[in-house]
Amino acid sequence: MTSSRVLRVALVGCGSYGAEHAKFLSRHRAVRLHAVADLDPARAEAFKAQYGAGYATGDVGRIWADPAIEAVWVCTQHHTHAPLAEAAAAAGKHLFLEKPLALTLADCDRIVAAVERGGIIAAAGFKLRFFPAVVAAQAFLKQPTLTTAHVIDDHWPSEFWANDPVQGGGNVLSQGCHIVDTVLHLHPTGPVRVYAAGGNRHHPTRDIVDTTAITLTFADGAVASLAVGDVGVPPFSSKFALQQSDGQRSLSLYNRLNSLMTREDKRVTEHPAHPEEGAAVIDEPFIHAVLRGGPSPCSIRSARRTSAVVLAAIESIRTGRVVDLTAPPYDAAMRLA
Ligand SMILES: NC(=O)c1ccc[n+]([C@@H]2O[C@H](COP(=O)([O-])OP(=O)(O)OC[C@H]3O[C@@H](n4cnc5c(N)ncnc54)[C@H](O)[C@@H]3O)[C@@H](O)[C@H]2O)c1
């Protein structure tokens, strides 16, 4: 840590993943969990009691108006991300925003514009990029030519909010974004084309895409094949898995991307597995970035690119066509600077 000062933070959205962040923030020596907020004041009060927050409120406006708060974690349903990000940026609060950025390109654009207008440091919650095995994989193989990857989960209840088309977007938008983001992160050039097949296979009461196979092409000619769905975790490879090769070297990430095996000259190395650390793995670099004045460890533009690729995949499913990511409306979202 570069500074001995204490960062006063707030958390908005006292639900299941908010608890992961609150647990870490409440124990961090450079952080004071100054306030917690939720539309449901009872949830906020429960967080205050459990994580020792300074105060709890059902009025999120109090967070934006509180000059003591420097940074805010937003851990709410996806359709609320754009308005909450706009409010945070307008109030000059640094922002940690859970994934996915939003469910539409327009909302993603709103968030990028608000963050850049507000001059705040903002990060999205794509924690898999920071898993030690993923970091080691990127160091081992810098220019993959072929990637295969999946996030395949057990069945989500149809009534789960993440399966609501407005609040959550369904498994592919809500959770598929994690593996799309990791694959984009592990390729040195940007994606230029996407084709996808799939649809709604398991949740007939919901207008969502829950199952897909996606083919991506990158600017350097590399290709990736991704599978996403809440259809039942594969027993060896686990919910998250990823394999890559560059023609000389190859690797497998498995055990939820916590374990890495590499292969070079037919010699296989099994690297030590890392215990999964929850939100700490991404909260720590964000706190560090805020204390030293940037840059973001997981930029909002890169998170917009990830959501744009998922939205393009869903367009491809619906139209049966290849989607050109270098043309409108997706081209602007491919730009990281
Ligand atoms: N990074 C990860 O691995 C990971 C894992 C799970 C969930 N998430 C993400 O975390 C976010 C929250 O998911 P969750 O499972 O914790 O949901 P949840 O339903 O358990 O909690 C969300 C909370 O936000 C509150 N809320 C909603 N709108 C609000 C608003 N406008 N103002 C204040 N509070 C509001 C709700 O009342 C609820 O208490 C989502 O973006 C989700 O995708 C990330």
Ligand as a Chemical Component Dictionary entry (heavy atoms), coordinates in Angstrom:
data_LIG
# 
_chem_comp.id                   LIG 
_chem_comp.type                 NON-POLYMER 
_chem_comp.pdbx_formal_charge   0 
_chem_comp.three_letter_code    LIG 
# 
loop_
_chem_comp_atom.comp_id 
_chem_comp_atom.atom_id 
_chem_comp_atom.alt_atom_id 
_chem_comp_atom.type_symbol 
_chem_comp_atom.charge 
_chem_comp_atom.model_Cartn_x 
_chem_comp_atom.model_Cartn_y 
_chem_comp_atom.model_Cartn_z 
_chem_comp_atom.pdbx_ordinal 
LIG N1  N1  N 0  -18.158 -10.834 -9.637  1  
LIG C1  C1  C 0  -18.842 -11.918 -9.313  2  
LIG O1  O1  O 0  -18.307 -13.020 -9.296  3  
LIG C2  C2  C 0  -20.294 -11.799 -8.959  4  
LIG C3  C3  C 0  -20.973 -12.864 -8.362  5  
LIG C4  C4  C 0  -22.328 -12.685 -8.051  6  
LIG C5  C5  C 0  -22.984 -11.490 -8.370  7  
LIG N2  N2  N 1  -22.267 -10.502 -8.964  8  
LIG C6  C6  C 0  -22.913 -9.229  -9.350  9  
LIG O2  O2  O 0  -23.198 -8.466  -8.173  10 
LIG C7  C7  C 0  -24.368 -7.661  -8.419  11 
LIG C8  C8  C 0  -25.387 -7.954  -7.333  12 
LIG O3  O3  O 0  -25.766 -9.320  -7.371  13 
LIG P1  P1  P 0  -26.285 -10.083 -6.065  14 
LIG O4  O4  O 0  -26.304 -11.525 -6.407  15 
LIG O5  O5  O -1 -25.542 -9.626  -4.889  16 
LIG O6  O6  O 0  -27.788 -9.541  -5.993  17 
LIG P2  P2  P 0  -28.746 -9.510  -4.721  18 
LIG O7  O7  O 0  -30.149 -9.510  -5.228  19 
LIG O8  O8  O 0  -28.356 -10.552 -3.729  20 
LIG O9  O9  O 0  -28.441 -8.069  -4.065  21 
LIG C9  C9  C 0  -28.707 -6.878  -4.734  22 
LIG C10 C10 C 0  -29.130 -5.844  -3.697  23 
LIG O10 O10 O 0  -29.193 -4.563  -4.336  24 
LIG C11 C11 C 0  -30.318 -3.867  -3.824  25 
LIG N3  N3  N 0  -30.700 -2.833  -4.794  26 
LIG C12 C12 C 0  -31.231 -3.003  -6.014  27 
LIG N4  N4  N 0  -31.399 -1.814  -6.632  28 
LIG C13 C13 C 0  -30.922 -0.877  -5.769  29 
LIG C14 C14 C 0  -30.805 0.529   -5.841  30 
LIG N5  N5  N 0  -31.224 1.224   -6.921  31 
LIG N6  N6  N 0  -30.291 1.192   -4.785  32 
LIG C15 C15 C 0  -29.887 0.515   -3.671  33 
LIG N7  N7  N 0  -29.968 -0.840  -3.561  34 
LIG C16 C16 C 0  -30.489 -1.521  -4.602  35 
LIG C17 C17 C 0  -31.363 -4.935  -3.630  36 
LIG O11 O11 O 0  -32.386 -4.523  -2.715  37 
LIG C18 C18 C 0  -30.515 -6.091  -3.096  38 
LIG O12 O12 O 0  -30.424 -6.079  -1.684  39 
LIG C19 C19 C 0  -24.819 -8.000  -9.835  40 
LIG O13 O13 O 0  -24.243 -7.078  -10.737 41 
LIG C20 C20 C 0  -24.248 -9.390  -10.061 42 
LIG O14 O14 O 0  -24.078 -9.751  -11.413 43 
LIG C21 C21 C 0  -20.947 -10.617 -9.243  44 
# 
loop_
_chem_comp_bond.comp_id 
_chem_comp_bond.atom_id_1 
_chem_comp_bond.atom_id_2 
_chem_comp_bond.value_order 
_chem_comp_bond.pdbx_ordinal 
LIG N1  C1  SING 1  
LIG C1  O1  DOUB 2  
LIG C1  C2  SING 3  
LIG C2  C3  SING 4  
LIG C2  C21 DOUB 5  
LIG C3  C4  DOUB 6  
LIG C4  C5  SING 7  
LIG C5  N2  DOUB 8  
LIG N2  C6  SING 9  
LIG N2  C21 SING 10 
LIG C6  O2  SING 11 
LIG C6  C20 SING 12 
LIG O2  C7  SING 13 
LIG C7  C8  SING 14 
LIG C7  C19 SING 15 
LIG C8  O3  SING 16 
LIG O3  P1  SING 17 
LIG P1  O4  DOUB 18 
LIG P1  O5  SING 19 
LIG P1  O6  SING 20 
LIG O6  P2  SING 21 
LIG P2  O7  DOUB 22 
LIG P2  O8  SING 23 
LIG P2  O9  SING 24 
LIG O9  C9  SING 25 
LIG C9  C10 SING 26 
LIG C10 O10 SING 27 
LIG C10 C18 SING 28 
LIG O10 C11 SING 29 
LIG C11 N3  SING 30 
LIG C11 C17 SING 31 
LIG N3  C12 SING 32 
LIG N3  C16 SING 33 
LIG C12 N4  DOUB 34 
LIG N4  C13 SING 35 
LIG C13 C14 SING 36 
LIG C13 C16 DOUB 37 
LIG C14 N5  SING 38 
LIG C14 N6  DOUB 39 
LIG N6  C15 SING 40 
LIG C15 N7  DOUB 41 
LIG N7  C16 SING 42 
LIG C17 O11 SING 43 
LIG C17 C18 SING 44 
LIG C18 O12 SING 45 
LIG C19 O13 SING 46 
LIG C19 C20 SING 47 
LIG C20 O14 SING 48 
# 
